[in-house]
């Protein structure tokens, strides 16, 4: 009787786990996504499915969206800061740009044997852009109008 109960519990757990995994797979690139990544990016990646060229096109388009967001927040913040603040922000952005470039290079080095290395690195870069834009937008909200 105990073994039947254990089997039933095990099957219930397995069924629940498989359902959860299927839900995770449906989330795809949404998992762990920072605020600000566009719905059009998710729609694009859903349409692309596993097509690497399609995913690359989605990534290229979203990187432009996030870059525009980042530049808009940076410019707005620069317009609100005094000379010292501008110098600090400019230095921080240059350091962030260097960090981002080295992060991409490192990720490509580590993932070099993977078929999707460029796509994975590109999506992670998009997330870094979105996170940086979020940071600058947050700072802009502190400075106010």
Residue pairs with C-beta under 8 A, 6 or more apart in sequence:
24 31
28 42
28 45
28 46
29 41
29 42
29 45
29 123
30 42
32 127
33 127
33 130
34 127
34 130
34 131
34 134
35 130
35 134
36 66
36 69
36 130
36 133
36 134
37 62
37 66
37 126
37 127
37 130
38 62
38 65
40 61
40 62
40 65
41 58
41 61
41 62
41 65
41 126
44 54
44 57
44 58
44 61
44 62
45 55
45 58
47 54
48 54
48 55
48 57
48 58
52 115
52 116
52 119
55 116
55 119
56 118
56 119
56 122
59 119
59 122
59 123
59 126
60 122
62 126
63 122
63 125
63 126
63 129
66 126
66 129
66 130
66 133
67 129
69 129
69 130
69 133
69 137
70 129
70 132
70 133
70 136
73 133
73 136
73 137
73 140
74 89
74 93
74 136
76 140
77 89
77 136
77 139
77 140
77 143
78 86
78 89
78 90
80 140
80 143
80 144
81 89
81 143
96 132
100 125
100 128
100 129
100 132
103 124
103 125
103 128
104 121
104 124
104 125
107 117
107 120
107 121
107 124
108 117
108 118
108 121
111 117
111 120
111 121
114 120
